Amino acid sequence: MTSFADEARIALDNLVDRTGDIFHPTLRLGVTGLSRAGKTVFISALVHNLLHGGRLPLFHAQADGRIARTYLEEQPDDAVPRFQYEDHIAKLVEEREWPSSTRAISELRLTIDFQSASGWSRMFSRGRLSIDIVDYPGEWLLDLPLIDKDFSTFSREAIERAKLPGRSGIAEAFLRELASFDPAAKMDEPTAQRLSKSFASYLRAARSDNTALSTLPPGRFLMPGDLEGSPALTFAPLMLDDSATYSRDSLAAVLGKRYEAYKSVVVKPFFRDHFARLDRQILLVDALQAINAGPEAVRDLEIALSDILRCFRPGRASWLGSLLTRRIDRILVAATKADHLHRDSHRKLQAIVHRLLDGAIRRADFSGARTEVLAMAAIRATREARIDDGGEELPVIVGVPQSGETIAGETFDGRSETAVFPGDLPSDPTSLFTDADGKAEHADPIRFVRFRPPKLERNEDGLTLSLPHIRLDRAVEFLIGDRLA
């Protein structure tokens, strides 16, 4: 995936990091997930609960009273934007609105002073651990496999995906446009821009709520940032003839060169400077949206998540080997938005996500990395109740739907609390997946509406209580608990 020079630089950066760890122990935690999976909300809730002593009964260091102080510090990477924790919390708590989605990489350092559970360790030093939380879009991970693919392979795979039954309708305009161009024709900039815009439009349509498709590289076409309009983002797959030779000024040659520039300018620096330096990883998964969109979206999510896990460097390195090579030794896969379901369905949601990642998780376990799958909500926007429906007791969730959300023709105003019967997930996860004949059970749709963040109550002293959650404490214990032992 990387050149010898890349690996040498990774080893040097890692050696510098490990040397610093001797005096200031640090854990680099990667937080990722595909669009709308809840990365920003997870980090905000995690930091808020740790800073304010939130209710985390299964986070042992806090439950045992061994945490003396938790505080934010200056982050170590000056060239990486800071995760705007304070702005996100203000939006969640004061405005009761969800913060904007992750659009680029950001970082935040949280430091915990603690007392070790081991009397032997307490004799020598006070415990201190800094957690560098690195937030990045999961779409960027889908680009990493491109490093090993040439332009011809990328083009063939992208066009094959566009022709799949679940994509052909939304890709029709792009495929029609693509068929009208000869790869051997002389390159001109308007043609490149036209093709690139058509390709990007197809990718954006594939990511919409109705289709909820996930395997959509190149990721920066969906999140261009300051590279928008650059040659490195102005290319598209072409219908190439592998036996043909294309001149240097042909459309095929120039777009192929831009594809290689995309890998050099965008993909490799992300892998080298950020991804290869992670110690632990949480992968957030919004499976409910894919389930509602149907079997094609579920299958596509399975492929995307497997591709993402395949990019990780899981395993355990020896003490000496860890000085030069970092390995991700713990991976938590979290099925988000568990508060959109009654707790009776949480175990089913976990089983579905486990099935999505079955093969990839086995590979990670084999290499020595610990993995866990968890249904959770970093911020719980609903509460549970039961209502009588004509003599039948139904489990419901109660919350305030966001303004404009609708169920069965009813549109909500963003102020009124309502009870929603979300539906039920299938007991057998395999029923959601497309088989060899393209057939699968389309699950009964989950009544999926977006709820506003909860209104936080105050205690007798007027202090705002911590953000409610579902199993955030289990996530924290798995990700950092052993480092606070």
Disulfide bonds with the S-S distance in Angstrom:
none
